[in-house]
Amino acid sequence: MRLSVLFVTAMYPHPEKPGNGAFVMHQAEQLRAMGHHVDVIHVKGYKSRWNYLRGALAVIRATWLGRYDVVHVHYGLTGLCALVRWRTPMVVTLHGSDVLQGRLQALVSRFVSAIAAATVVVSPEIARRCHGSLIPCGVDLEKFRPVDREYARQRVGLSASCTYVLFPFDPGRQLKRHDLAEAAVALLRRQGMDVSLLAVWNASNDQMPLYYAAADAMVLCSDTEGSPTSVKEALACNLPVVSTDVGDVRAIMRGVEGTEICDQNAPSIAMALARVLERSEVAAFDGRSAMGGYEQRATTEALVAVYRRVIRRTPRIPVRVSGSG
């Protein structure tokens, strides 16, 4: 049965922030590729809190005619926009910081989860705090695949001789800890390594495989994470990853030789990067083989199963038509 789904999200790529919430867009695209209909209401809460009210009005309008089988909210705070939807069951996905950071934000997320017809969590750490179906965000293995490094560097305008450590996050987001990544790379330079930190946060989703291919390693040192898609994308492109023990990174990288999990401080990150970069000079790295379990179609099929369970439990509401009472 073809489903009609309304996404409500504060994270979605757009011209001002082309890399923001690409994992939500991937999920919508995969649902469409599987034959389902998906519309998206993008709530730009970062611009103004009033946009959450505008988002709520948009949800009411969109659900009034009964065109959707389910409203799928991404991120707990955004669920406030869907509280007054018209007789359509709500599924909420909790992605990480909405549960793991801040008292008020976590409280709102748990409230939204409690009134939702179903909750999806992307990591075991979130599941320990808020019960739900564990479905990590998947990775598009067709799009994120190994590419020749020399070709990739030419395409994105990077030096052929420098060593690059990729930081695929907005440095302005404090929880991503760009300061630690910067300090770790500075330590490597003081040790004589010709290495640069490559912060990429405003590239389009189509460009990201080139940046993963162009880099020599990726670093993640966030304060909190859910199930970081960037780690899966990097490994799918055969880019080694150094990460702090955050979110479900340990499970993602389990058994992948040439990756490292380290403490959240600059010296530890620097030492781990040095070992990973040294190893990559003498041995081929294969992270892609471990990413089959995160293939995007499989994770999206698990999500569709949640939708169907919710729909079966919800009485069908006749579609409203113009002029109806």
Secondary structure as GFF3:
##gff-version 3
##sequence-region A 1 325
A	DSSP	beta_strand	4	9	.	.	.	ID=ss1
A	DSSP	alpha_helix	22	33	.	.	.	ID=ss2
A	DSSP	beta_strand	37	42	.	.	.	ID=ss3
A	DSSP	alpha_helix	50	64	.	.	.	ID=ss4
A	DSSP	beta_strand	70	74	.	.	.	ID=ss5
A	DSSP	three_ten_helix	76	82	.	.	.	ID=ss6
A	DSSP	beta_strand	90	94	.	.	.	ID=ss7
A	DSSP	alpha_helix	97	100	.	.	.	ID=ss8
A	DSSP	alpha_helix	103	115	.	.	.	ID=ss9
A	DSSP	beta_strand	118	121	.	.	.	ID=ss10
A	DSSP	alpha_helix	124	129	.	.	.	ID=ss11
A	DSSP	beta_strand	133	134	.	.	.	ID=ss12
A	DSSP	alpha_helix	149	156	.	.	.	ID=ss13
A	DSSP	beta_strand	163	167	.	.	.	ID=ss14
A	DSSP	three_ten_helix	174	176	.	.	.	ID=ss15
A	DSSP	alpha_helix	178	190	.	.	.	ID=ss16
A	DSSP	beta_strand	195	199	.	.	.	ID=ss17
A	DSSP	alpha_helix	208	214	.	.	.	ID=ss18
A	DSSP	beta_strand	217	220	.	.	.	ID=ss19
A	DSSP	alpha_helix	229	236	.	.	.	ID=ss20
A	DSSP	beta_strand	241	244	.	.	.	ID=ss21
A	DSSP	alpha_helix	249	252	.	.	.	ID=ss22
A	DSSP	beta_strand	260	262	.	.	.	ID=ss23
A	DSSP	alpha_helix	266	280	.	.	.	ID=ss24
A	DSSP	three_ten_helix	288	294	.	.	.	ID=ss25
A	DSSP	alpha_helix	296	312	.	.	.	ID=ss26
###
